[in-house]
Amino acid sequence: MKLFRLAGYAGCALLVLPFPVSAKSQGTACQLPHTAVEPAARKQSVTPDDLLRLRDFGGLGVAIASQPFKLAPDGNLLALQIRQADPIANSYCTAVVLVPTDARRKPFVIDSGGEIVATYSTAYGAAEVPQGLPKSPLFRWSPDGQSLAYTKSFPDHSELWRFDLQDRSIRRLMTTPVDIEALAWSSDGSALLYSSRPGRIEALEKIKDEGRTGYLYDERFRPLYSDRPLVAADVPLVERAVDSAHGKAIPFPSDEGQRLAPTTEWPEKAVAYASYRENVAWSAPSANAHGSKPTLNVRMNGRAIGCDNAVCTNVHGVWWSGNGRTLVFERRAGVADSRTEFYTWKAGDTSPRALLSTADAIFGCELTGNNLFCAEETATKPRSVIAISIGDGRRHRIFDPNPEFSTRLLGNIQRLEWSNAFGISTFGDLVLPPGFRHDHRLPLVIVQYESRGFLRGGTGDEYPIQALAARGFAVLSFNRPPWFALTGAPRTGTEFDQYNNKGFADRRSNLSSIETVIHRLVDAGIVDPERVAITGLSDGAVTATFALANSSLFSAAILSTCCEGPFGFEIAGVALDDHYIKGGYPSTRREDREFWELDSLSDAPRAKAVPLLIQASSAEYRMALGTYRELRHQGWPIEMYVYPDEGHIKIWPAHRLTIYQRNIEWLTRKIGLPE
């Protein structure tokens, strides 16, 4: 059962009420690294500890529209929050950091950043579904660029703080018992505007009162997570204001609401938007089909400017240059959107001009002057901040929070592209052990399900790719192929699911892609066909169990979530059950036995019993119990670990390190090291 779609890790709503999960801050701010790192006489291989202790900023994933930092109005500084895991203390240090956009100047810490608190999703109408991603702080510069407002998160409240550049002072302005979901300065800088959902506290109290006479079991329940109804997702946002100097509550200025929700002014379905005086540019899906690629639209002085060039499709970022004459835009391109491209365009006068095309992940960009400032991840380098010249597309690094990682010995990486039996193309990155001489076959570990950016641990970050390669494994970081439904024209989300689920078309497409690349690596003499393991979380776990149920190519498997089956939907709750039935799943166990024989690992008559490790969170392990029981009695070598106080994504540093290490040691025992 797939509870979330985590492609790009986009989209999370963020109340922390009854099930607070917080990996605590250590009280002192993180220390920034020395900018100069002595080259190592002999590089050391990557360890799980190296990957866990990387300094991170921004949310997980590499969605173009994400906001890993906030640029000051004058373009001289950008603000971000650093976090670094400490598995011994089982906590994080955090820091609010200001980074000069002039790389000759040093970044500096202005404050600690609060605690690392796990987010909760509003999936399927409920507001308390434990997603587990680290909650991102909000940063907002004052109109004059002299002050920074920012939020801090804690398990039971949120705080709003202010930093003033002139005297380097910080002060807490206010505390609120619920999340601050949006933040803005008033146009004159005298007030800070914010929105939150205080009604969720009242809603929770009503649920507790209802328990005195028993709860009606209905669509509010998610038995997987709680023995009471969850707070509904539709509790309204409330807009409030405080005076920006002292944090005193003041009336909300009626003419400033759009500053809190600028996207409400965007054209319908727009995914990116930019304006300069009378010039407007945006990107939105051009067809009624669900999931169609967004296309660039431009209006200059009230006149629509068309772009028939193919590069004006799949556009996810737009910016006007300082004079408003040139448009800069970012798009996805290549096999399965594997590449990031930037163009400039003097709309109406010329064709778009290519600036940059790369397999690196570049995202969260903001434009000032002649430079785009962006977050960047390469396959071999963790996240950093770069500047891209809009004149010639050249890149230079502004801020590297992990210069020490350059002293580590990495495995060789090869980008692979291929098509499956359905004619759908995808890509992956093959990571081979350092110094591998191609003189013997290697055991293969497949890590899913997105391979953009730094190759750390796959979706959910549980399978340490370079550390596995250092232990002698070939690792395929597999990027799932585009959804099968996109080969048709589904008009709604329900039709999209039905296209994917009919005959298990999307799962068969995923499996075909994996089988195709395995055969390719075996034929190349790289991989031992008798030692192939598949791993996965969420959508990747569903692909893994479908593969085990319908293919004999795999010798072992590790699941971070588990598992689809006829006995799993009872604990999912009425709302999620109905969602799956609308998408094409059987409504009863008797309805379609053949469906479950193909989809459910415990019901698959031809599944090969292989060693199976389940590393489940406390929020989701109950989904695995039916499969665990059935496979254990069928004689499968199966074991399961449950990690307390965790959601869909696991956040506690001690757990994360244990998962890294256990996965490596378990794979070593089950499919062995090279001879």
N, C-alpha and C positions, 0 to 999 in steps of 0.2 A: 504494500500500500504506500503510495507516494503522497505524503501530507503537504508537501511544499514543492513548488518549482523554484529551484535556486539558481537557474541560469543567470549568471551575472550577480547573484545575490541581491537582486533589486527588490525593493518594495517591502517595507516592514513598518508596522505601526507599533507603538512603543510603550504601552502602559506597564508599569510594574506594580501590581497590587497584592494579590494573595499569595503568590509563589515567588518571592524575591530570590533571584539568583545573582550574586555579586561576587566576582573574584576581586578581593579587596586591594585597594591602593595601599602602599606602604607608608603613607603620610608624607614622606619626602619625595620631591620631584625626581623624575628620571634625570640622569646625567647625560649630557650630549657627548658623542665620541670625539676623540682628537681628530682633527681634520687630516693630519698626516699620519699615515700608517707605514711603519717600517716593513719593507718587503721581507718575506720569510725566506730563510736560507733553504728550507725545504717545506713545501706546502703540505699541510695535513689534510686528510680526507674529511669530508663533511660528516658530522655526528648529529644524532637527534637533538642534542643539547644546543648545537649551533643554530639549528633551525628554530627551535622553540624560543631562544633568547633574542631573536632578531627584533630590532626596534621597528614597530609598525605605526603607521598613521593612516587615517581614513578607514572606511568600511572594508569588509571583505569583498573580493570580486573586483572586476575591472570595467564596470559599466561606464560608458562614455559620459553619461549625464550625472555621475556621482560627484560629490563635493568633498574631496579629501583635504582641502584647505580653503582659505578665503583671502583674496587679494585686497590690499588697501586701495582706496580710491586713487591715490597718486601713483600706484604701482611700485612703490619702494619696498613694501613689506608684505609678507603673507603669513597668516596665522594657521597653526595646526596643533593637533594633540598627538604627542608621542605616547605609546604604551609599550612596556617591555615585561615579559613574563618571567617570573622567578619560581621555578618548580619546587625549590626547597622550602621557601616561605609559603608556597601555594598562593601567590598573590601577584599583582602587577604594580610597578611604579608607573606613574603618569606625569606628563608635563605639558603645559601650554607653552608653545615655542613660537617665537617670531623669527622669520627667516628673511633676511635682506635679499632682494632680487638681484642685487649686485653681488656676484659670487666672491668678490674680494673681501666682503664684510662677513663677519661671523654671526651665525644664529645665536639667539640667547633665550633662556628660559625665564618666563615672567611669573609662573605659578605652577603649583601641582594641578592635575586635571581631574580630581575627583576619583571615583571608583569605576572599575570596568563592570558595567551592569548588562546582563543579557536582555535582549529585546524579546517582545512578545508580538506575535503576528495577529492580524485580524482575519485569519483564514475562515472562510465559510460562515461569516456572520458573528463570530465570537472574538472577543478582544483579549483573551488571556491564553492563547495558544503559544507554548514556550518554544520560540524559534531558536534562541540561543546566540544570535549574532551580537557582537559587542555594540552597545548603543553609541551612536556617533554624537559628539557634542555639536552645538550650533555656535558659529562665529559670525559676528556682524560688526563691521566698521561703521563709525559715526560718519555723517555726511562730509565733515571736514577732514576725516582720516586721522584725527588726533586721539581718538578713544576706540577701544575694542570692547564690545559686550560679548560674553560667552557663557555657556551653560556648563554645569557640572552635574553628574548623575550619581545617585546613591540608592541603595535598595528601597528606601521608604520615602524619598523626596528628591526634588531637583532644586538646584540653586542657580541664580543669575548673578554674574560678577561683571565688574568693569575695570579695565586697565587704561590709564592715561599715559600717553607717550611723554608728555612734557616733564612730569616729575617721577615717572616710572612707578606710580602708586597703583595698588589694587584694592578693591573693596567689594564685599558682598552686598548686593542691592536687595535681594529678596530670596525667600525660600517658599516652595510650593509642594504640597503632598502628592502631586501628580506630575506627569511629564510635561515639559514645555515642548510643544510640537512645532511651533513656528516662532520666529523672533525677527524683529525689525526695529530700526530707529525711525522716529517721526521725521518728516522732511526737514524740520528746523533743528533737529538734534536734541530737543528739550525733553523728549519722552522716549521710553522703550516700550514697544508694543509686543505682546506675546499672546499665543493662543494655547489652551489646554482643555482638558475634559474633566472638570471637577465633578460633573454629574456621575462619573463612574464610582466615586466614593459612596454616593447615595444609592446607586444601583446595587453595589455590593452589600450595603446594609439591608436593603430590601430582600435580597436573596437570603441573607442570614435569617431575617425575620420569617421568611417563607418556610424555612426549615423547621420551625416550631410545629407546623401542621403537616409536614411532609412535602417534598417537591414533586410536582407533576413532571414525569419523564417526557421531555419533548425535545425540539430541535436545539434548545439551549445547552443540552448536555454534551460533554465530551468525556465519556468514562475513562478514556485512555489517560486523561490528565487529572481528573478531579471527580469526587463523589458528590458534587453539587453542580447546579447550572453555572455556566460561565457568564460573565457580564457581556452584554450585547455590544457589537461593534458600532452600532449607530448612535451611541451617546454623542450629542452634538458638541462641536468645538465652541468654546467661549472666548471672545476676544477681550483682552484687558490691557491696561497701560499703567506704567509707573513713571514717576519723574526720574530722569536719567541721572540726576545728581545724587539723590539720596534713596531711591527705591520706594518712595511713598506712593501708594495707590492714588491714581487720578482718573477722571472720566476718560473713556476711550474716545479719541477724536473721530467723529463720524465720517470725515472725509479721507481717512487714512487707511481704511480696511484693506485696500488693494495692495498695500505695501507688505502685508502679512501673507497674502495669497496671490502673488503676481501671475501665476499660471491661469487664474480665472479670466484674465484678459487675453489669453492666447487663443488663436483659432481652434476650432474643434479638433480633437485628437492630436494636436501638435505635440511632438516630442522634443522640439528645440525651437527657440524663438529669440530674435534680436531686433532691436529698433534703434534708429538714429534719426531724430527729427521726423520727417515725413517718410523715411525709408523703413520698410519692414521686411524681415525675412523669417521664414519658419519652415519646418519640415513636418510633414504629416502623411499618413498612409493615403495613397492615391486611389485605392479601390475599396470596395465594400467588404472584400474578403478579410476574414480574421487572420491577423498575422502578416498582412502584406507589408512590404518595405516602405518606409517613409520617403517621400519625394520632396525636393527643394521647391519652395514657392517664394517669389520676391515681388514686392510692390514698391515702386519708387515714385514719389510725388503723386501717389494715387493711381499710378498706372501699373498693371500687371506685366511683369517681365518673365517670359517663358524661357525654360532651359530644356532643350531636347537632347542634350548630351547625356550619355549613359552614366557619367560620373555624378549627375545630379540626383541619382537614386540612392537609397540606403544611407541617407544623410542623418546624422544624429547630433551634430553640433554646429551652430552658426554664430558668427560674430561680425559686426561692422568695424572696419578700421577707423582710426581717429577722425578722419575727414568725412566719413560716411559714404565715400565713393566706391570703396572696395569691400567686397564680402569675402570672409574667410569661412570655409566649412570643412567639417570632418565627416568621414564616411567609413563604413565597413566595406571590404572588398575581398576578392579571392575566394578560394575554396572554403565553403562553410563560414564565410566572413572571417577568415583567418588573418587578414591584413587590415591595418589602419592606414588611411590616406587623408592628406590635407590638400586643399586647393584654395586659390584665390580667384576672384571673379569680379571684374568690372561689369556689373550686370548690364546687359543690353548692348555693350560695346564689343566684347571679345568672348571667346570661349574660355571656360575655366582653365586656369594654369596650375599644373601639378607642382606642389611644394615638396611633399614627402610621402613615400610609400614604404611601409615596414611591417615585418611580422611581430615587432614588439608591441606591447599593449600600452597605449597612450590615452589618457582619460582625465576627466575632471578639469578641463582647460579653462583658463580665463585670459582674455586679451587686454593688454595695455601697451600703448605705443606701438613699436614694431615687433613685439614678442608675444607669443602665446606661452603662458606658464602652465605646465601640465604635470601630472603624476605619470611616471613611466615605470614599467616593469619589463625586463627582458627575460628570456628563458633562464639566464644564468645570473641575473642580478636582481636583488630585491628592490622594492619600491623606492624611488627617489623623486626629486622635483627637478624638472628640466625647463629650459627656455628654448622655444623654436622660433627662429627668425621668419617673419612672414615675407621677407624679401627673397631669401634663397633656401629656406627650409632647413638650414643647419641647426643642429642641436648642441647645447652645452649644459652641463649639470650645474644646478644651483645649490642643491642640498642632498647629501647622501647620509642618511642616518646609520648606515651599516658599512663603513669603509673597511672594517676588519674582515668582512666576508671575502674580500678580494684575495686574502691570503690562503683561502681554502682550495684544495685540489678537487676539481669537478670532473664528473664523467663526460664523455663525448656525447653531444646531442645532435641528432639528425631529424630534421623536419620531414615527415612522410605525408604524402597525399595519395588518396586512392578512392575508387568507387565501389559500391557494393552491388549485389545482385539486382537491386531495384533501380540502379542507375543513379543513386544519390551519392554525392561525393562528400568526403570529410577529410580530416587531417589528424595527426598525432605527432608526438615527439618521442623518439626512441632515445633513451639514455643508457649508455653502455658503461661498464666499470672503467675507472681511470686506468689507462695503460693497456686496455684490452687489445690483444693481438690477433683476434679472429682465428685462433688456433684450436678452439674447442667450442662446443655449443653451451649456451647459457640457459639457466632457468629464467622464465619470463613472468613478471608481475604486471598486470594490467591495472592502471589507476585511472579512475573516471572522475567527472565526465566533461570537464572543460580544460583545455590546454592552452589558454591565452595567458600571457604574462609569466611571472616567475614560477618555475617548476618546484613547488615547495612540498605540498602533500595532497594534491587533488582537491576536488570539491569537498569542503568540510575539514580539510587539512589533517588527515589521520594517517597518511601513507607517505613517509618521508622519502621522496624520490631519490635525491642525491645520496642519502645515507644508505638506502637499499642498493644503489649502484656501487657504493663503496664496499658493500659486503659481498659483491660478486654477482648481483642480479642484473639482468637486462630489465629495464622498466619502460613500459609503453604508457605515456601520458596520453590517454585517448580522449579526443573531443567528440562527443556524440554527434551523429549526423543531424542535419536539420530535420525537424519533425516531419513525419510522413505526410501529415495533413496538408502541409504546404505544397504538395504536388497537386492538390485539388484547389477548391475555392470555398472553404467553409465560411459561412457568413457570421457565425456566432461562436462563442467559446464552447457551447455545448456541441455544435456541429464539429468543431475542431477536435474535441475529445472523441466523438463518434468516429470520425475519419481515422484517427490514430488507433482506436481500439478494435475496429471491425477486423476480424481475422487476425488480431494482434499485429496489424501492419507495421506500426511504429516499432514494436519490440522486435519483430522479425528483421526490420531494417537495421536496428542497432546490432543485433546478433550477427547479421550478415557482414556488417562492417568489421566487427571484431574477428570473425572467422577468416575473412579475406586477408586481413593484415597478419594474423597468426600464420596462415599458410605461406604468405609472402616471406615472413621472417624465417620460417622453417626451411623453405626452399633456398633462401640465401645462406643457409648454414650457420645462422646466428643463434637460433633458439632450439632447445631440446623439446620436441613435441610431447614428451612424457612429463614435463615439468612446467606446466603453465597454470598460474593462479590468477583469479579474477577478484577484484575488490570493488566496493562501492558504498556510497551513502545516498539515501533518498532516491531520486530517479536512477542513479547508478546502481543502487542495491536492487531495484526492480529489474533492471537490465541483467544484473549478475544472476539473480535467481531464475529468471527466464532462460538465461544461457545454460545454467546447470540442469534445468528441466528438459531442455530441448537440444542439447549438444553434448558430445562426449570428448570435447577437446580439452577439458579443464581437469586439473589434478588436485586443486585445492581452492578454497574461497574464503574471503573475510568480508563480513557485512557490518557496516556501521549502523544500519537500520534493517529491520527484518519484520515481517515478510508478508507478501500478499497471499491470501488464502480464503476459503469460504468461511472460516471461523474468525477472521480478523475484523470484519465490519461491525460486529456487535459493539465492540469497545470504541469504535470510531465515532459513534453518535449518529443520530437521525439525519442531521444536516449533511454530514460528509457521506453517509450511506446513500442518501438521495442523489447527491451530486454524482457519485460513481454510477448509479443505476441510469441516470440520464445520459451519461457518457458511454453506455453500452455494456455495463457489467450486469450479470444476472441478479435478479431481485431475491431469489431463494436458492438454497443449496441444490434443490432437486431440478431446478430449471435447466441447467446446462452443464452436465457432468464433463463434457468434452472441453468446455471453457477452462474449468479448474485443472484438468489433466495437463493442459498446456501452460497455464499461468501459475499454478500453485506447486511449489517444489515438493511439498509433502504428498501431493496427489498425483505427481507425474510418474506414470508407470515405467518409463524408460530412463529415468534419471540415474546416473552413476553415483553411487555413494562415495563421496570424497571427503577428506578432512574439511571441517567447516568451523570457523571461529566467528562468533557474534560479539561485537563490542558495542553494547547498547546503552543509551542514556536512561536514567530513572524515569524520565517523562515518557519514554516510548518502548521500553523493553516488553511491556505487556503484549504488544503486537507480535512479538516473537514466540510467545509461549506455546501457541498451538503448533507451530512449525517445529519448535524445539522438542516438544513431547513426541510428535509423530516420527520425526527423524531419529530421535534417540531409540525409540522402540523398533524402528526399522533397521537399526544397526549402524547408522551413520556415526563416524567419529566426530561428534559435535561438542563444543563447549561454548559457554556464554559468560561474559562479564557484564555487570551492571554498574554504571558510574552515577553516584548520587548527585542530586542538585544540578542536573544537566538537562538541557533541552535538545532540540533537533541538532544543533551545532554545539559541540562540547567546548567549554570555555575555561574551566579550571586548569591552571598550569600543571599541577601534579598529575591530573588525569591525562592531559595532552601528552606529556612526556612518557607516561606509562604506556599509552596507546601506541605511540611511535615505537617504543622499545619492544613491546609485546608483539607487535606486528612483524618486526624484523626477526625476532627470535623464533616466533612460531613458523614463519615462512622458511627460515633456515632449517628447522627440524622437518617440515613436511615436504618441501620440494628440493631441499639440499643445495649445497654450494657446488660450483663447477668442479669437475674432476681435476 
